[in-house]
Amino acid sequence: MNGIIENYKEFIDIGDAEPISMGEGGTPLLRSEYLSRKINADIFIKVEGCNPSGSFKDRGMVVAVCMALHNKKKVLVCASTGNTSASASAYAAKFGLVSAIIVPNGNIAKGKLSQAMAFGAKIIAIDGSFDNALDIVRKLEDYDEIEIVNSINPYRIEGQKSAAFEILDEIGEIDSLCIPVGNAGNITAYWKGFNEYSKKFNYKLPKMYGFQAEGASPIVKGEVVENPETIATAIRIGNPASWGKAKEAVTNSNGGIHSVSDEEIIDSYKNLARKDGIFCEPASAAGIVGLIKNTRKYNFSGQKIVCVVTGNGLKDPETSEKHANTKIFEVNSNIDDILKVIR
Ligand SMILES: *Cc1c(COP(=O)(O)O)cnc(C)c1O
């Protein structure tokens, strides 16, 4: 298993550090028959929940950890809505580092916390939001043994751009990319990746469309959101670290950034499972909502489009339990009763 550092070493500069991998990247790019029919276009889904810790965060983490090891760091620290901590603590476990994660108390999906626990992270729950947690983490930057692995770490972006390379390698140039936006590192990374690859291989650049949750849409509103609220916990962020870079990606690509409601997110989240067989976490469905909602506005019909589905549904079992509306039939264990249900 090569991983993204080896696969794209020409584009990911790690100097003379030793490449590492947990098999991140190389995720499925599936054509959605349902969405392609619905909006009369060629729609592909990049299934990032298939990364080692279940989200795209692993692409950036592997590079950040590679450099942390090279620079003799001992502790990985991050603020996290969940997936960054799951990823950091997995790589820390594998490569012999300590991970310390700072999370907003009570606001992190169960599956993600279970991962950090299983990997043996030091879990610090603060009385505050993700944005408060990130403020604290920034103050730890000056301690020699500590590596901050939030997306303010430039190596995170360097790794995450590999997803753009994979798309171009697999299906060639595309017209548009639809992606959820939280801290805005990922949209920044895709745009960087598309630009670097396009320069080298002469691909046309796609338009970048980012989508925030209504209750956590600072970039759309143009102002910091003090108490961000959304069911999509991975994008519950009021003051994105890569705000400016995200705006640049959207403006320079001639794309757009909009908000989508929790209700719409849940609707697409359910459809993605029922019609495409992809179980994602709620935040991951934001790009698809945006695609559907803005089809007319942006003339998506007839285009070749990739929607990034960022994380695995198993991370947030409570949401699926609550919203799947699937009844469990309780019957006696005899064939007749069971057949009655099946038929
Ligand atoms: C981190 C994350 C996001 C948001 O990505 P940003 O780079 O913060 O914009 C979206 N979905 C999932 C599942 C995530 O883990």
The ligand as an ORCA input file, in Angstrom:
! r2SCAN-3c Opt
* xyz 0 1
  C     -13.424     18.280      8.583
  C     -14.631     17.858      7.873
  C     -15.353     18.710      7.024
  C     -14.976     20.136      6.818
  O     -13.754     20.312      6.159
  P     -12.981     21.679      6.294
  O     -11.637     21.428      5.705
  O     -12.936     21.985      7.744
  O     -13.768     22.691      5.541
  C     -16.453     18.210      6.377
  N     -16.848     16.939      6.555
  C     -16.191     16.093      7.364
  C     -16.695     14.708      7.521
  C     -15.064     16.527      8.055
  O     -14.426     15.670      8.858
*
